[in-house]
């Protein structure tokens, strides 16, 4: 397939690389061209705008930062929907708002283009290893068309329902992670305070009832004081804000999510917006002193 790929950040670059390896032709666009250089060196074609990337594509894929970015690269004057041919497919891998996913699906349908919201989970590791969990909203027929792409990028791929349902499922994912990250940090802090070897503790708790992806992947980074981003703090806060807004719309009060959001806001206030989410331990350690 000829694929237009919009967004070559921490995760998008690896994902696009897997599609190149699978034999697809890629036209790529990113606001900062240098972040696409490694893909261009491997044969991807550079495009000057999302529309230019999409003009001859069978499928357009987007993975950008914020809902406003999604709106810009899809619905603006130089967005992919202005140029993507009728009969093509649009897949948005960004974590964004369910209402925007429904809006994009309607705009795409009016142009005879199928659309899927397909946010992903697994961070930089999942993107590099092609083991992402992909949560999909849209029509069954479009989902089946996208399976070759999804199967190249991930290990768990589930159609959750119509447009917006992929984003709602990702909100569940982020709610689970938010409180879990607080627990991972506090568990490590307790292990240190009690005089245990934190690495040896992980050997015991990492395979039991307390096991989680965050524990296995972020706890070791915390031990090394490695705060490089697999997923940016500022993007996680964006996700939590969407989840809180949607929860309020449903009449739900989620105190665990609210606590995690407040703690991450403190991390941003101390200059940590571009750290990885594991840097939350810096805030909790400062509160414990």
N, C-alpha and C positions, 0 to 999 in steps of 0.2 A: 504493500500500500504506500501511497504518498501521504505522509503525515506532516501536518503543520504543528510544530511544538512551540508553545509560548510559555517561557519561564524556565530558566536554567540555573536555579539557585541550588541550595544544599541538596535537596531531594530531586528536583527536576532534571538536573544534569545527569545524575546516575540513571534515572528512569529513561530519559531519551537515549542514553548510551546503550541500554539493553535493546531498544527497538532498532537501533542501527545494527547491533550485533545479530539481530534476528532477520536482517536483510531488507528492512523497510527503507524507503527514501525519506529523508527528513529535511524540511525547511524550518529553520529555527529563528526565533526572535526573543530578545531579552533587552530590558532597558539599558543594561550595561553590557555592551558587546563582548568585553573581555571575558565575561563569565561563560560565554558560549564558544570561546576559542578552541577548547579541547575537543568539542563536538565537530567544529568546522574542520579541524585537522584530521578527523576520522571520516570525513566525507559529507557531513551535513552542509546544507546550503544556507547561507545567511540571508535573512529577509529584513528589509528596512522598517517594517511595520507588521502588526498582527494580520492586517488585511492582505499584505503582500505575501506573507507566509501561507495564507489560506487559499489564495486565488486558484490554485490548481490541485488542492488537496482532496483526498477521499475522506480523511478524518482530521479534525483539528483538536488538539489537546492543550489545555491550559492548566498551569499550576503556578499561581502567583501568591502575593502576600495577604491582601485584605479584600473584603467585598467590593470596595471602591475600585480596586485594581481589576477584579473580575469583571465588573461592569465596564470598565474602560476597554479591556482587551476583547470583550465580546460585543458590546452594544454601542460603542462610540462610533464616530465617523470613520475611523480607521480600524475598527474592531473586526474580528474574524467573520461575524455574521453579515457584514457588508460585502464580503467577497467569496465566502464559501459557496461552492456550487450547490444547486438544488440536488437533493438525493444524498448529500454528504452527511457526516455524523460529527457532532460536537461533544467532547467529553471534558468536563471540568473536574480536575483532581484536587482543586483548592478546597480547604475547609472554609466554607462561606455560609451565608444565611439561607435557610430553607425557602424564604419568600423570594429571594433573588434567583434561586434555582428554578422556581416555578415561573418567574418572569422570563428568564432566559429560554426555558422550554417553550413557552407560548410564542416568544419572538422567533425562535428557530422554526417552530411548526408553521408559522405564517409564511416562511420562506421555503417550506418543504424540506426542512433539515431536521433530522432527529437529534435529540439532546439527552445527555445523561449527566447527573451530578454524581461524582464518584470520588469523594474524599478518601484519603488513605491514612493508614496508621502503621507505624513501624520505624519511623524516624530515619536518620541517615543510614543506619545499619540495614534496615529493611529495604531501603531504596537501593543500596549498593548490592545487596545479596538477592534482590528480586524476590523477597519474601513478604511483601506488604500485604496487609489486610485491606481490601477494597470494598467500600460500602456504597451501593449503587441505588440511585433513584431514577426511574424512567420506565419506558415501555419495554416489554419482553423482547420484541423484535429488535429494538436498538441494542439491548443488552446482548443478544446472541451475536449481532454483528461485531460488537466490541470484544467478544471473548478472546480472540487471538491476541489482542493488545493486553487485556487484563491478565491473561495466563502467562504472558511474557514478564509481567511486572510483579505479580503477587502470587501468594499461595492460598489465600482465603478470599474468595470473591462471591458476594451474595447480593442478589437483587432484593431490596427491601420493600419496594413498592413504587408508586408513581413519583413524579418529579418532586424533589424536596426531601424524600425519605432517606436518601443517602446522607444528606446533611443532618437530618434529625438523628440518625444512627451515630454519626460522628460526634454529635453532642453527648450522647450516652457514653461514648468512648472517652471523651475528654473529662466528663464528670467523674468517671471511675479513676482516671489517671490523676486528677487534681488532688483528691484526698489521699490517694495512694502515695504520691510524691512526698506529702507531708509525713506520712508514716515511715517511708524509707529513710528520710532524713533523721527523724526522731529515733528510729531503731539504731542507726549508725551512731548517733550521739550517745545513746544509752550504752551501747557496746563499749565505746571508748571510755566513758565515765566509770564503768564497772571494772575496768582493767582487762577486759577480754581482747583477744586478737581479732579485729573486725573481719579480716579475711577468713579466718577459721570459722567465725560465726556464720559467714555467708555460706560456707560449705554445709552447715547444718540446716539453716532456715531457707536456703535458696531452692530446696527440692521438696519442701513440705507444704503445709497448708498456707503458709505465708508467701509462697512463690508468686512472682509476677514478672512481667517484662521489665518494668522499671527497676525492680530489685536486681535482676540479673545484669542489666545493661548500665544503669546509672549509679548504683552503689559502688561498683569498682572505679568509676570515674571520680566519684566523690572522694574515695580513698586516696586517689592520686592528685587531688585538687585540680582535676582536669575539667575546666568549665567551658571548653570549646563547644559550639552549638551543633548538636544533632538536630535540635529543634529550638528556635529562638524563643526566649522568654516573652518578647513583645508579641509574637504570634500566638503563644499559648494564652496570654491575657486576652487577645482578640477573641479566641475561641471561647474562653470562659465568659466573656461579656455576651457573646451570642447566646450561649447556653442559659445565662441568667435572664436575658431578655425574653427568650422563648419560654422559660419556666414561669416567669411573671405573667406572660400571656395566658398560660394554662392555669394560673392561680396557685402555682407550686412555690413553696419556700424550701430551698435546699441549703441548709446552714453549713454543711461541709464544703460545698462549692464556694459559698461566700467567704469562708475562712481562708481557703486556699487562694482565692482571688486577692484578698487583702494582703496576704503574705507576699504574693508575687508583686503586688503594687509597691510594697516596701522595697523589694529588690530593684525594681525599676527606679525608684526614687534615689537609691544609692548608686545608680549608674550601671545597673546590670541588664538593661533591656536587650543587649545583643549577646549575652551569655546563653549557654544551653540551660534547659530547664532544671538540670541537676544543681545549678548554682543556688537553688532555694536554700540549701544547707547553710549558706553564708548568713542569711537572715536569721534562721533559727539558732545558729550558734551565737550570734550577737545578742539575741534575746535571752539566751541561757546564762549569760555572764553576770 
